Amino acid sequence: QVHLVESGGGLVQAGGSLRLSCVASGDIFSIDDIAWYRQAPGKQRELITSITNRGNTYYTDDVKGRFTVSRDDAKKTVYLQMNRLKPEDTAVYYCREEIRHSPKYQYEYWGQGTQVTVSS
């Protein structure tokens, strides 16, 4: 079994910064692609950024230039540094990881989410 635990959310004023973390634990052989999603009230969950196991990154236009994703595989941790936050960034943020328990099989896991609220 694998658990993903996110932390770092909270309330911040517009223009401020937060750093989210997502730590994986359990039966892990390796971690492939990792992504951060967010879900604002009344909206669908949306992908905002991802990072491959080679460190290649992707960002949506909404967050490009403001958010930075990084990973520390030794710590089984992925980070999301969020700068110049805007009220429209308010959402629950989730990490999703593709994890292998053995070389052959890969499974998808989600964290429980962490709330980010940006006040104007």
C-alpha positions as CSV (number, residue, x, y, z in Angstrom):
1,Q,0.0,0.0,0.0
2,V,1.1,3.6,-0.7
3,H,0.1,6.8,1.0
4,L,0.6,10.3,-0.3
5,V,0.4,13.1,2.2
6,E,0.3,16.7,1.2
7,S,1.1,19.7,3.4
8,G,1.9,23.3,3.2
9,G,-1.5,24.8,2.3
10,G,-3.0,27.7,4.1
11,L,-4.3,31.2,3.9
12,V,-2.1,33.8,2.2
13,Q,-2.6,37.3,0.8
14,A,-2.5,38.0,-2.9
15,G,1.1,38.3,-4.0
16,G,2.3,36.0,-1.4
17,S,3.9,32.6,-1.6
18,L,3.4,29.0,-0.4
19,R,5.3,25.8,-0.8
20,L,3.3,22.6,-1.0
21,S,4.9,19.2,-0.3
22,C,3.7,15.7,-1.1
23,V,5.4,12.8,0.6
24,A,5.0,9.2,-0.6
25,S,5.4,6.3,1.7
26,G,4.8,2.5,1.6
27,D,5.7,-0.2,-0.8
28,I,7.6,1.8,-3.5
29,F,10.0,0.5,-6.0
30,S,10.2,3.7,-8.0
31,I,8.2,6.8,-8.8
32,D,7.5,7.8,-12.4
33,D,5.6,10.9,-13.4
34,I,4.2,13.2,-10.8
35,A,1.5,15.9,-11.2
36,W,-0.2,18.6,-9.2
37,Y,-3.9,19.2,-9.8
38,R,-6.3,21.7,-8.2
39,Q,-10.0,21.9,-7.8
40,A,-11.7,25.2,-7.1
41,P,-15.2,25.4,-5.7
42,G,-17.8,24.5,-8.3
43,K,-15.1,23.6,-10.9
44,Q,-13.6,20.4,-12.2
45,R,-10.2,19.2,-11.0
46,E,-7.5,20.5,-13.4
47,L,-3.9,19.6,-14.1
48,I,-1.6,22.5,-13.4
49,T,1.9,21.1,-13.6
50,S,3.8,17.8,-13.9
51,I,7.4,16.5,-13.7
52,T,8.8,13.3,-15.1
53,N,11.3,11.0,-13.5
54,R,13.9,12.6,-15.7
55,G,13.0,16.1,-14.4
56,N,11.1,17.3,-17.4
57,T,8.4,19.7,-16.4
58,Y,5.1,21.0,-17.8
59,Y,3.1,24.0,-16.7
60,T,-0.3,25.3,-17.8
61,D,-0.4,28.9,-18.9
62,D,-2.3,29.8,-15.7
63,V,0.7,29.0,-13.5
64,K,3.7,29.3,-15.8
65,G,6.3,31.7,-14.5
66,R,4.7,31.7,-11.0
67,F,4.8,28.1,-9.9
68,T,7.7,25.7,-9.8
69,V,7.6,21.9,-9.4
70,S,10.5,19.9,-8.2
71,R,11.2,16.5,-6.7
72,D,13.6,14.8,-4.3
73,D,13.4,11.1,-5.1
74,A,15.6,10.2,-2.2
75,K,13.0,11.7,0.1
76,K,10.1,10.5,-2.1
77,T,8.9,14.1,-2.0
78,V,7.6,16.5,-4.6
79,Y,7.3,20.2,-4.0
80,L,5.2,22.9,-5.6
81,Q,6.6,26.4,-5.0
82,M,3.8,28.9,-5.6
83,N,4.8,32.6,-5.9
84,R,2.8,35.7,-6.8
85,L,-0.4,34.0,-5.7
86,K,-3.7,35.3,-7.0
87,P,-7.3,34.9,-5.5
88,E,-8.1,32.7,-8.5
89,D,-5.5,30.2,-7.3
90,T,-7.8,29.4,-4.4
91,A,-8.5,25.7,-4.5
92,V,-7.8,22.3,-3.0
93,Y,-4.4,21.1,-4.4
94,Y,-3.7,17.4,-5.0
95,C,-0.6,15.4,-6.0
96,R,-0.9,12.4,-8.2
97,E,1.9,10.0,-8.6
98,E,2.6,7.0,-10.9
99,I,4.3,4.5,-8.6
100,R,5.8,1.1,-9.3
101,H,5.8,-1.6,-6.6
102,S,8.0,-3.7,-9.0
103,P,9.6,-3.0,-12.3
104,K,6.7,-4.4,-14.2
105,Y,3.6,-2.7,-12.9
106,Q,2.7,1.0,-12.4
107,Y,-0.2,2.3,-10.4
108,E,-1.7,5.8,-9.9
109,Y,-2.1,7.3,-6.4
110,W,-3.7,10.5,-5.2
111,G,-3.1,12.6,-2.1
112,Q,-5.9,13.7,0.1
113,G,-5.6,17.4,-0.9
114,T,-4.5,20.5,0.8
115,Q,-6.5,23.8,0.9
116,V,-4.9,26.9,-0.5
117,T,-6.8,30.2,0.0
118,V,-5.6,33.5,-1.4
119,S,-7.3,36.6,-0.1
120,S,-7.5,39.8,-2.1
